[in-house]
Amino acid sequence: MKLLHWLDDNLEEMLLIILLTAMTLVMGVQVFSRYILNASLSWSEELTRYLFIWSAFISISYCIKKWISIKIDQLINVFSKSLYVVFQLLLNVVLCLFFLYMSYHAFCFLQDSIASAQRSPALGLPMYIVQAAPLVGFVLATIRSFQQILWESTNIKKLLAHEAVNTKGEK
């Protein structure tokens, strides 16, 4: 149970730290090899590109979890507290359905990639490892948006209970 709680709190952060650290190290070794040893690595840029792809898809889930997104704050601030919570819930439902849809298509894409048995040019890495990134990212985003739906649902219940108490007090 503690492991699941830790994963819920830290999964995306740890994966992003590992991926970004690996990208930094690989490119640092490439720069050192190119300018100090006068020998360029043929695989470093390809590996960095693949790590970047993975980090981009995992960051979608991280942004949903932390509720970091581009929003139109002026429009959101116009709504009352109860309308704001309802719109947040509606937005999360749309996001969950969208990422569920994208997960299905990412799964189909991954199946095609596995069937093709294609390998990357410099590393010889099976391309399905790289092309699994959309599926993992979209599944994680679906889970995080569903968690947001549950959270917003409890907010609506609390808001309705609070308004009911205030209405009784006014009578």
C-alpha positions as CSV (number, residue, x, y, z in Angstrom):
1,M,0.0,0.0,0.0
2,K,2.9,2.4,0.8
3,L,4.4,1.6,-2.6
4,L,1.2,2.5,-4.4
5,H,0.9,5.7,-2.5
6,W,4.6,6.6,-3.2
7,L,4.0,5.8,-6.9
8,D,0.9,8.0,-7.0
9,D,2.8,10.9,-5.5
10,N,6.2,10.5,-7.3
11,L,6.0,8.3,-10.4
12,E,6.1,11.0,-13.1
13,E,8.6,13.2,-11.2
14,M,11.0,10.3,-10.8
15,L,10.7,9.2,-14.4
16,L,11.2,12.8,-15.6
17,I,14.2,13.3,-13.4
18,I,15.8,10.0,-14.7
19,L,15.0,10.9,-18.3
20,L,16.3,14.5,-18.1
21,T,19.4,13.4,-16.2
22,A,20.1,10.8,-18.8
23,M,19.7,13.2,-21.6
24,T,22.0,15.7,-19.9
25,L,24.7,13.0,-19.3
26,V,24.5,11.6,-22.8
27,M,24.8,15.0,-24.4
28,G,27.6,16.0,-22.0
29,V,29.5,12.8,-23.0
30,Q,28.9,13.7,-26.7
31,V,30.2,17.2,-26.3
32,F,33.3,15.9,-24.4
33,S,34.0,13.3,-27.0
34,R,33.5,15.7,-29.9
35,Y,35.5,18.7,-28.7
36,I,38.1,17.0,-26.4
37,L,38.7,13.6,-28.0
38,N,37.8,14.7,-31.5
39,A,35.6,11.6,-31.9
40,S,31.9,12.0,-32.3
41,L,29.5,9.4,-30.9
42,S,27.1,8.1,-33.6
43,W,24.3,7.1,-31.2
44,S,24.1,9.9,-28.7
45,E,21.8,12.2,-30.5
46,E,19.4,9.4,-31.4
47,L,19.3,8.3,-27.8
48,T,18.7,11.8,-26.6
49,R,15.9,12.2,-29.1
50,Y,14.2,9.1,-27.8
51,L,14.6,10.1,-24.2
52,F,13.1,13.4,-25.0
53,I,10.1,11.8,-26.7
54,W,9.5,9.7,-23.6
55,S,9.8,12.7,-21.3
56,A,7.3,14.7,-23.4
57,F,4.6,12.0,-23.1
58,I,5.2,11.4,-19.4
59,S,5.1,15.2,-18.8
60,I,1.4,15.2,-20.0
61,S,0.5,13.1,-17.0
62,Y,2.6,15.2,-14.7
63,C,0.9,18.4,-15.9
64,I,-2.6,16.9,-15.3
65,K,-1.6,15.7,-11.9
66,K,-0.3,19.1,-10.8
67,W,-3.0,20.9,-12.8
68,I,-0.4,22.8,-14.7
69,S,-1.9,23.9,-18.0
70,I,-2.5,26.9,-20.2
71,K,-5.7,28.4,-19.0
72,I,-7.6,31.5,-19.7
73,D,-7.6,32.8,-16.1
74,Q,-9.7,35.9,-16.8
75,L,-12.5,33.7,-18.1
76,I,-12.2,31.3,-15.2
77,N,-12.3,34.1,-12.6
78,V,-15.6,35.4,-13.9
79,F,-17.4,32.2,-12.7
80,S,-18.7,31.7,-9.3
81,K,-17.1,29.1,-7.1
82,S,-19.8,26.5,-7.8
83,L,-19.7,27.1,-11.6
84,Y,-15.9,27.0,-11.5
85,V,-16.0,23.5,-9.8
86,V,-18.6,22.2,-12.3
87,F,-16.5,23.5,-15.3
88,Q,-13.4,21.9,-13.8
89,L,-15.3,18.6,-13.5
90,L,-16.6,18.9,-17.1
91,L,-13.1,19.7,-18.4
92,N,-11.6,16.6,-16.6
93,V,-14.3,14.4,-18.0
94,V,-13.5,15.6,-21.5
95,L,-9.7,15.1,-20.9
96,C,-10.3,11.6,-19.6
97,L,-12.4,10.7,-22.6
98,F,-9.8,12.3,-24.9
99,F,-6.9,10.4,-23.4
100,L,-8.8,7.2,-23.3
101,Y,-9.4,7.6,-27.1
102,M,-5.8,8.5,-27.7
103,S,-4.7,5.5,-25.6
104,Y,-6.6,3.2,-27.9
105,H,-5.0,4.6,-31.0
106,A,-1.6,4.6,-29.4
107,F,-2.1,0.9,-28.6
108,C,-3.0,0.2,-32.3
109,F,0.1,2.2,-33.3
110,L,2.3,0.2,-31.0
111,Q,0.9,-3.1,-32.3
112,D,1.8,-2.0,-35.9
113,S,5.3,-1.0,-34.7
114,I,5.8,-4.4,-33.0
115,A,4.6,-6.2,-36.2
116,S,7.0,-4.2,-38.4
117,A,10.1,-5.2,-36.3
118,Q,11.8,-2.0,-37.3
119,R,15.0,-1.0,-35.5
120,S,16.6,2.4,-35.0
121,P,19.5,3.2,-37.3
122,A,22.3,4.1,-34.8
123,L,21.4,2.1,-31.7
124,G,19.7,-0.9,-33.3
125,L,17.0,-0.4,-30.7
126,P,13.6,-1.9,-31.5
127,M,11.4,1.0,-32.4
128,Y,8.4,-0.3,-30.4
129,I,10.4,0.8,-27.3
130,V,10.3,4.4,-28.5
131,Q,6.8,4.1,-29.9
132,A,5.5,2.8,-26.6
133,A,5.9,6.3,-25.2
134,P,2.5,7.6,-26.5
135,L,0.7,4.6,-25.0
136,V,2.3,4.9,-21.6
137,G,1.9,8.7,-21.6
138,F,-1.8,8.6,-22.6
139,V,-2.6,5.8,-20.1
140,L,-1.0,7.7,-17.3
141,A,-2.9,10.9,-18.4
142,T,-6.1,8.9,-18.5
143,I,-5.5,7.7,-14.9
144,R,-4.5,11.2,-13.7
145,S,-7.6,12.9,-15.3
146,F,-9.8,10.2,-13.8
147,Q,-8.2,11.0,-10.4
148,Q,-9.0,14.7,-11.0
149,I,-12.7,13.7,-11.8
150,L,-12.9,11.9,-8.4
151,W,-11.3,14.9,-6.7
152,E,-13.6,17.4,-8.4
153,S,-16.6,15.2,-7.5
154,T,-15.8,15.4,-3.8
155,N,-15.4,19.2,-4.2
156,I,-18.9,19.4,-5.7
157,K,-20.3,17.4,-2.8
158,K,-18.6,19.6,-0.3
159,L,-19.7,22.7,-2.1
160,L,-23.3,21.5,-2.2
161,A,-23.2,20.5,1.5
162,H,-21.8,23.9,2.4
163,E,-24.5,25.7,0.3
164,A,-27.2,23.6,1.9
165,V,-26.0,24.6,5.4
166,N,-25.9,28.3,4.4
167,T,-29.4,28.1,2.9
168,K,-30.8,26.6,6.1
169,G,-29.0,29.3,8.1
170,E,-30.7,32.1,6.0
171,K,-34.2,30.7,6.6
